[in-house]
């Protein structure tokens, strides 16, 4: 088996462990891919560090990994990073930064991000309340 084929098998095993909620196995199997800069591995590892799944909670590492994946254009990581900034999880609350990351994910078609932006404008959550902008975002999301 080539190194590339072995990597695919290992990555698939890591993803399978994550999906099966075998988080301590998943974090070990994902680790080499995280170090190689794999955005999906970084995103899933960030979730595990953020929530203490298979590892001790490590907010600094969760933010590092979520940011690394988001900066590579990983839409779910961009959405996740938006939530971190919106809720003040693993990082100081920062609505402007939240909107920035939600918009990046929305630009890739993430309906959840479009809806969240709409809600932020509807409720004035960290942004100036703007019912028209909220409607625009809800419309983009298909509502």
C-alpha positions in Angstrom: 0.0 0.0 0.0 1.4 3.4 -0.9 1.9 6.1 1.7 -1.0 8.1 0.1 -3.3 5.1 0.3 -2.3 4.4 3.9 -3.1 8.0 4.7 -6.5 7.7 3.2 -7.2 4.6 5.2 -6.0 6.3 8.4 -8.0 9.4 7.7 -11.1 7.4 7.0 -10.6 5.5 10.2 -10.2 8.7 12.2 -13.4 10.1 10.7 -15.2 6.9 11.4 -14.0 7.0 15.0 -15.3 10.6 15.3 -18.7 9.8 13.8 -19.0 6.7 16.1 -18.2 9.0 19.1 -15.0 7.1 19.9 -13.3 10.4 20.5 -10.1 9.3 22.3 -9.3 7.1 19.3 -10.4 9.9 16.9 -8.1 12.5 18.4 -5.1 10.1 18.2 -5.8 9.2 14.6 -6.5 12.8 13.6 -3.4 14.2 15.2 -1.0 13.5 12.3 -3.5 15.1 9.8 -3.9 18.1 12.1 -0.1 18.6 12.0 -0.1 18.3 8.2 -2.7 21.2 8.1 -5.8 19.1 7.1 -8.7 21.5 7.7 -11.3 18.8 8.3 -9.0 17.2 10.9 -8.4 20.6 12.5 -12.1 21.4 12.6 -13.1 18.1 14.2 -10.2 18.2 16.7 -11.2 21.7 17.6 -14.7 20.4 18.5 -13.2 17.7 20.7 -10.9 20.2 22.5 -13.7 22.7 22.9 -16.1 20.2 24.4 -13.7 17.8 26.2 -14.6 14.9 23.9 -11.8 12.2 24.3 -9.4 14.9 25.6 -9.4 17.5 28.4 -11.1 20.7 27.5 -8.4 23.0 26.0 -10.0 26.3 24.8 -6.7 27.7 23.5 -6.1 24.7 21.3 -9.8 24.6 20.2 -9.5 28.2 19.1 -6.2 27.6 17.4 -7.5 24.7 15.4 -10.9 26.2 14.5 -9.1 29.3 13.3 -6.6 27.3 11.3 -9.3 25.4 9.6 -11.5 28.5 9.0 -8.6 30.4 7.5 -8.2 27.6 5.0 -11.8 28.2 3.9 -13.4 25.2 5.7 -17.1 26.4 5.8 -18.1 24.5 8.9 -15.0 25.8 10.8 -15.9 29.3 9.7 -19.4 28.8 11.0 -18.0 27.3 14.2 -15.6 30.2 14.7 -18.4 32.6 14.1 -20.3 31.0 17.0 -17.2 31.0 19.2 -17.0 34.8 18.7 -20.7 35.3 19.0 -21.1 33.4 22.2 -17.7 34.2 23.7 -16.6 30.5 23.8 -12.9 29.9 23.9 -12.4 33.6 23.0 -13.7 37.0 24.1 -17.1 37.8 22.7 -16.7 39.8 19.5 -19.8 40.3 17.3 -17.9 42.0 14.5 -15.5 39.0 14.2 -18.5 36.7 14.5 -20.3 38.4 11.6 -17.0 38.3 9.5 -16.8 34.5 9.9 -20.5 33.9 9.4 -20.3 35.9 6.2 -17.4 33.8 4.9 -19.3 30.6 5.6 -22.5 32.2 4.1 -20.5 33.0 0.9 -19.9 29.3 0.6 -23.6 28.5 0.9 -23.9 27.8 4.6 -27.6 28.3 5.3 -27.0 28.1 9.0 -24.7 31.1 8.9 -27.1 33.1 6.8 -29.9 32.4 9.3 -27.6 33.3 12.2 -26.7 36.6 10.6 -30.4 37.3 10.0 -31.1 36.6 13.7 -28.3 38.8 14.9 -29.7 41.7 12.9 -33.3 40.9 13.9 -32.4 40.8 17.6 -29.7 43.4 17.6 -27.3 40.8 19.0 -23.9 42.5 18.9 -24.9 44.5 15.8 -27.3 47.4 15.4 -30.9 46.1 15.1 -31.8 46.2 11.4 -35.1 44.4 10.4 -34.4 45.0 6.7 -30.9 43.4 6.8 -32.4 40.6 8.8 -35.0 40.0 6.1 -32.3 40.0 3.4 -30.3 37.4 5.2 -33.4 35.2 5.9 -34.3 35.5 2.2 -30.7 34.4 1.2 -31.2 31.4 3.5 -34.4 30.5 1.7 -36.9 31.7 4.3 
